[in-house]
């Protein structure tokens, strides 16, 4: 299975997991000129931008550690673009969540990182 199909499979698994926890999935694989975010969802009052990372085993390092500062900056830029173009406002309460899938274990980290002025 190629990487794209494999990624899509785990993103779908993450979406199902999040829905079972009350998230409303709004977008999958949202792309813009600044990059891509795996999932965008509503969780209560929050609009969440969600990165999904999968690792087959511990030899590759943990899935959650794969969301590097560079990826965090990309996600922040994508979020601002999404808010301004799709939501037409920048004052919605937002956060960045990460779903890590290590083998058969799924871990959700809510508010995994903050977007700061340095993110841009």
Secondary structure by P-SEA (a helix, b strand, c coil): ccaaaaaaaaaaaaaaaaaaacccccccccccccccccbbbbccccbbbbbbbbbcccccccccccccaaaaaaaaaaaaaaaaccccccccbbbbbbbbbcccbbbbbccccccccccc
